[in-house]
Amino acid sequence: PKGVGFALPGTVQNNVMIFGNTLVLKNKPLLKDLRKAFGKVKLVAENDANCFVYAEHFHGAGKKYSQKSSASAVGFILGTGMGSGII
């Protein structure tokens, strides 16, 4: 693969989850640890709700609307916590 993305349940800054309720992942340099397994493949971490809305907008339920220049998407996610994303 050209790249691998990781959806993390919290606030992600510089590919590190700095705030969230999954304490085992909080402030852990996850991508640095995974670098050994993936080699030189590009690794990116992002908030899981943002990933969910992006995927639905461009590849899922919102795909037929994403072709319009004024189209937007809003999603809410419940899981390890509550989150939302807006495009």
Summary of the structure (lengths in Angstrom):
residues: 87
radius of gyration: 14.4
end to end distance: 26.1
largest distance: 41.8
contacts: 232
relative contact order: 0.21
helix: 29%
strand: 36%
